[in-house]
Structures are given as C-alpha cells and as structure tokens.
Amino acid sequence: MKNVFRKTPVCCVALWLAAGATGAWAQEKPKFHVLAMAEPGGHHIAYSKAARPWLDSLAAKEHFSIDYIDKTDAINEGYLSKYQLIIQLDYVPYAWKPEAAAAFEKYIDEGKGGWIGFHHATLLGEFDGYKIWPWFQDFMGGIRYKNYIADFAAATVKVENSKHPIMKGVPALFPVQKEEWYIYDKSPRPNVDVIASVDESTYQPDSKIKMGDHPVVWSNQKKKAKNVYIFMGHSPVLFESTAYKTIFKNAILWAAKK
C-alpha cells in the first residue's frame, strides 16, 4: 500500500514557524490589569453600561486588560493581587463581605495598586441596614453623605490643581450637563488634596442644596496607593464630554503605575 501522505517542503515549514512567531509577538502583553466594580442595577446602571464599552475600547488602545464584577464575594487578598488598578464604578462603600473589605483596605494602605472611585463611592452613612465603614470614611476625607440634588443640575467644574497628572489637557473650567450633586456634612478639603471643585453659583436650575466649599475631585495622599475620587458619575451623558473622558483616561494611566 502506497503512502498517501506527502512530505511538507522544508521551506514551507520555515515560513509557517516564522508566521507563528510573528503572530505571537503581535499579541502584546497587557501593560497592566484592571478590576472594575459596578452595581448590577439601580439608578446608576445606565452610567455603568455606557462606561463599559468606553473602557473596553480604551483598554484595547492602551494595551491593558479589564475584568468586571458586580459583587464582592470573590474578593480576597489573593484575588486583588492580580490587579494593578481598581475602578469603583458607582459601587457603594457598604455591604461588602468582611474578607473583601479587609483585602481592599490592605490593598490601599500598602499601595499594592491604584484606585479610582466614582460618584456612589461617597455614599457614606447608614444605608440599607448597614453601618458606616469607618476606614472608607477616613479614606474619603472623613465626610458623611448629607443630601443631594434629586432633580439634577448642570454646573461648571473648576480645576484647582492643574498640575495633577489627571488634569493634563483638561480646561480650567468645564461644564457638566447633568448631575445629582451630593453634599456632605463637611468639606473633605482639610484631609485630602483637592483637584477640582464645583461652582455652586452655576447650578442650572439653581438649588438650595449647597455646601459652600464643594470639592468634587480629590486624592488622599495619606494612603500609599495612588488614588483619586471623581464625584461625577451618574449619567451616561458624561461620556459625551471630552473633558470628562480625558480625566478618566488620565486617571487610569496615572493610578495604574506605581
């Protein structure tokens, strides 16, 4: 019986191996790994749904990987060790599993990676039967949530620290079309580095719910982890703002680097 299998010419084998090697080199290793936390429902789900495709597109362009979770059950010290950055997309600072909370505290306190928090991360108080998280309250400058503009307002945000890396390419003043501006029992300013604040005199429509000195972007330099809190994060319309997307992108690239 004749052998029906033909030998592959050596030149073809060489070309195939070369092509495989080229493909392997073309698949660039992620520069860093990101964990994004977003609530599975509620008033902020539209924002999170708009954030995801934008983040996925940015990850492809900037060569980083990103995973998404909507609960803290899996979080422990080993789980977080895989990530160089945590993005807390509208995820509240309560009802975390105890092991997850402890791992997160250690991650931030020991500078194991960076952190960016948005909007709901300062919903600090007693909610849904849960007590305030003292460590997280301290992390956010010792504030407690007090009230918010339930019917929303447009406003102008003023950059106070233009030299901070997250404000590169951002104008000194930029508009926010729609937000439910939180107010707190006090300003976090004495305990954090304020990067931007909202000018309450620009509220449209005007509101009596004001706090005077009103920071909306800040960083807690007492923590080893690079960190920044960005209040604006309720409406998907934010992703139509070049200034907002620039801040978000800058924050990721800054906070992910040790």
N, C-alpha and C positions, 0 to 999 in steps of 0.2 A: 504494500500500500504506500503510495507516494505521500510525502509530507506536504500538506497544502498550505502550511504557514510560511510566509515569506519573511526573510530577514529584513529588518529595517536598516537602511543605509546609515552608516556612522554619522554622516553629515546632518541627517535629519534628527538623529538623537541629540546631537550637539545643539542644534537650533532649538529643539524643544526644551532642553535644560536651560538654555540661555533665556528663553521666553519666560519660563517659570521663575527664574531668578529675578528677572526684570519686574514681573508681577508682584513678587514678594517685597521687593524694595519699594514698589509704588504704593503699597499699603502702609502708609505712615503710621507709626505707633502713636497713640494718643499722648499729647503733652501732659495732660492731667485728667483726673476723673472727678466728676461732679455728681452729687446726690441732691435731687430736687424734691422737696416735700410740698405737697399740695392737698388741701382738703378734698374729699370725694364729692362734696355737694355744697349746698348753702348759697349765700348771696354772692360769693366771690368766684364761683365756678366758671363764669364767663371769662374772667380775667385769666384764670389758670389755663383755660382752654386756648386762649389767644397766646399765652406765654409759651406754651409747649412747642408749636411749630416754629416760632421765632427762635427759641433756644436750640431746637434741633438744627435749624439752618445755620445758626452761629457756630454750633459745635462742629459742623462739617467744614465750615470756612476756617475756623481757628484750630482745628485738629485736637479737640478734646472729646471725651465720652461723657454721656449723661444718663443717669438712671432716675426713674420717678417712683415715688412711693406715696400712699395716701393714708398710712397709719404707721405707728412707731413700733409695732410688735417685733419686727426683725432687728431693731437697732440694739446693738451692744458694742462694747469696745472693739471687738474683732471686726464687726461689720463696718464700723466707721473708719477703720484703719485702711480701707480700700480707697478712700476718697480724700482728695486734696482740698475740696470745697463743698460746703453745704449751702444750698439755697433754700431758704424757708419762704416758699411762695404762699402767702396767706394761710399759714398754719399756726393755729393758736398755741400759746405757751401754757397749756394746761391739759390734763387728761392723758399725759404721756405715761407709758409704762415706766415703773420705777427704774428698771435697768437701763432703759433708753435715756431717761433724764440724767442718770449718773454718768453714762457714757458720753453724752453730749457736753455736760459740764466739764468733764476731764479733757475732752477734745478741744474745747475753747480755752480753758485755763492753762493747759500745757502747750498750746499752739501747735496741735497736731495737723491742723489745716485751717482754711479760712471759712468765713461765714458771711452771707448776705441775707438779711431779713427784710421782708416787705409787710407793710400795712398791718395785717392781723397779728403780727408778732408782738405788738404792744397792747394787745387786749388783756391788760393785766389787772386782775381783781378777783372777785369771787363770781364765777360763772358756771352754770350747769351743775351746781353742787360741788364744784372743785374750789379749793382754797388757792390763794395766790402762790406762785412759785417764787420764793424769796431770792434764790440765786438769779433767776431770769430777770426779776425786777431790778436787782442790782446791776446786772448786765446792761439793761436799758436805761441806766442812769438814775434809778431809784424812783421812777414815776409810777403812777397808778392811773388807769383809764378813768375818765370822769364823764365825758359826754361826746357827742358827735353831731354833725350836720346831716340829719337823716334825709333831707330833701336835696342834698348835694349843692355844690357851688363850684364855679370856676374861680381861679385865683392865679396870682403871679408868684412864682418862687424866686427868691433872691439867693444867689450863690455867695456865701460868706468866705469860704476858703477856696479860692480859685486855683491855688497851688496843689490842692489834693489831687492825686492821680485820677480819681474817678471823675473829676470835672474837666479833664482835658478835652478841649473842643466844644465845651458847653458855654452858651452865652451867659452873661452876668445875671440876666433876668430871662425867665422863660415861662410861658403860660401852661397851666394845667386845665384842661377843658371841663373835667368832671371829677369831683372827689367828695367823699363824706368826711371831711377833715375832723380828726379826733382832737379832743383837748384832754389834758391830763391835770392831775391835782397840783402839779408844779412843772416848771421847765426843767428838762434834764441838763441844761447848759452847764451848771457847776460841776457836773460829774462826767461829762463827755466832751469830745471835740466836735463842735457844731460845724457842719459843712454847708448847709443851706437851711433857710427858713422861709415860711410862707408869709407874705404881706397880707395881713387880715383886712386891711383897708381896701384891698382889691376884690374882695368876695363879690361875685355876681351870681345870684342876687345876694344882697347883704344879709348878714346873720348876726343875731345877738350872742351866738355861741362862739365866744372868743376867749383866748387866754393871754393875750398880750405878746410876750416873747414866745414865739411859736416855732421852734426848730422842727424840721421835717426830714433832714438827712444828717446823720451823725455817726461817730465811731467812738468806741470805748477803748482808749489806749491803755487802760489798766490791765487789759487782757492780753495774753501772749499771742492769741490768734489774730490775724488780720480780720477785721470785722467792720461792717457798715450796715446801718439800718436805713432803709428808704421808705418813708411813710406811704408815698403814692403807690397804690396797688389794688384799687377796687374795680375800675372799669377797663374793659378791653380797648377802649378808645385811646388809652395811653400808648399803645403800640402804633399809633398814627403820629406820634410825636418824635421827631428826630432827636431832640434834647434828651428825652426820657430814654430812648433806646441807646443813645451814646453813653449815658450814665450807667445803664445796666451792663452794657458791654465792657466799659472801662472797669466797673466794679468786679466783674468776673475775672478779667485778665490780671487785675491787681491782687485780689484776695486769694487767688489760687497759687500765687508764688510765695514761698517762704522767704 
